[in-house]
Amino acid sequence: MKKIGLIYSFNTTKTRKASEKIANELTDYQIDIINAEEIDAQTFLSYNFLILGVPTWFDGELPNYWDEFVPELENLDLRGKKMALFGLGDQKNYGENFGDGLGILAEILENCGADLIGFTSSVEYEFEASKALWGELFCGLMLDQENQAKLSGQRIKDWCNQLRIELR
């Protein structure tokens, strides 16, 4: 059974609920739940596969707990590590930087050598710009609990099925 580290802030509501749904979908894996506010390099490196919850704060920023880990993260060699990211954003009120936090962290991880998986379609979203948009795809699962909460359950289910395929 493959072991997965699922990292998100325990102090978030929407990211925590999405993380719980992801963990419930991936019952065929051993999932270790890790608080992003307590992450360190050793824990981060101890997994070959990580799922990271990355909401976007304010006008397109990383949450401060991820931002504080970035200097340590940028010094890590992540070659051989698969990582899937999911983010939360608000496409209507923050359409000019929808899900930027996801894109910011994905770029840092990719620069460290991580193999990013779990890219998803940007169809059915309406926004002006997003750092999470890489070509025609989001660099992970994008959820909008403010405007499309009813779509999140199916999006999570489809994404988890996609991850199973990409992890083979």
N, C-alpha and C positions, 0 to 999 in steps of 0.2 A: 504494500500500500504506500503510495507516494505521500510525503509529508509536505504540507503547505503552511507557510506563515501568512496569516491574514492580519495586516497592520492597519489600524485606524485609531482615531482618538476616542477613548471611552467617554469623553465629555461632550461629544456631539450627539445630537438626537437623530437627524436624518441619515448621516453617514453610518451611525451604529445600526439603525434599522436595516439599511441596505446591506451592511456587512452580515447581519444575522440571516437575512434571506439568502445571501451568497453561501454562507456556511451550511444552511439547511439544504441548498441545492447540491452541494458538493459532498454529500455524505459518503461517497465512495472513496474519499481521501481522508487522511488524518489532518485535521485543521488545528493549528495552534493559533490562538487569538492573542495578539500582542498590542499593547497600548502604544500608539505612536508618540505619545508624550514622554515615554520612558525608553524609547529605542536607543540602542547604541550599536556601534559598528560590529562588535562581536556577535550580537544577536542577529543583526541584519545579514551577516555573512554565513551564518550557520544553516541557512536554507538555500536549496537549489531552485526553489520556486517560491515567489512571494506574490501576494495580491495586496495592493496598496489602495487605501481609501483616501482620496484627495479632493476635498471640497475647495471651491474657490471663494476666497473672502474678499470683501470690499470691491474695489474696482480692478479685479483680475489678479489678486495676490494669493500666494501660498499661505495657508494657515501658519501662525507663528511657530507651532511645534514642528512642522516640516521645515520651515525656513531656518530654524535654529539647528537642525540636523544637517543642512546642506553643506557647511564647511567640512564636516567629518565625512559626509557622503562623497564629496568630490575627490577625496583622496583614496577611495576604495577601488579595487580592481574587481569589476563585476562580470568579467568574461565567464561564460558558462552558466550564468544565472538567468533563468527565465523570470520575467516579471510582467504581471498584468495589472493595469491600473483602472480604477473606476473613480469618476468624479461627479460632483454635484454642482449645479449652477442654475442660474435663473436667466433664461434666454430672452425674456421680455423686458425685465427691469435692468439687466446688465448685458444686453445684446451686443455691445461693442467689445466685450471681453468675456464672453460666455465660456465658462470652463477653463479659463486660462491657467488656473492652478494645476490642472491635469497636464497641460502641455508643458508648463515650466518644469515640473518634476520629471516628466518623461524625457525631456531633452537632457537633463542632468544625468539621468540613469543611462541613457543611450551613450552619452559622452564617456561614461565610466565603463562601457563595454557590455552592459546588460542587453539581453535579447528580449525585446518587448513583444508581447503577444496580446491577443484579445482586441484588436482594432475593430471598430464598429462603424456602421453607416451613419452619415450625417443627414440622411433623408428623414423627413418628418420633424425636423427642427427648423426654427426660424430665428436667425441671429445675424448680426452684422459682421462680426469677426471673432475668431477664437484661436488661441495658441495651441489648443488641443486638436485642431484640424490639421492633419498632415495629408496633403493632397485632398482626396475626396472623403477620407475616413477620419474619425476621431481616433486618437492614439490610445484608446481604451473605451470603456463603457461610460457614456455620458447619461446622467440622470437629471431630470428637472422636476423636483418634487413640488415646486411652486406652481407650475403650469401644466405638467403632464404626469402627475402622480399615478393616474390610472394605467399608464403605459409601463411603469417601472417594473412591476412584477413579471410581465412577459419578457421585457428586455433583459432582466437579470437571468431568467430561466434560459433564454436563448444564448446569452453570453456564456453562461456556465457550460452549456452543451458545446459551444465553440471552444472553450478552454480545454475540455476533455479531449477534443480532437487535436488541438495544437500541442498538448502535452505528451502525445504518443511518441 
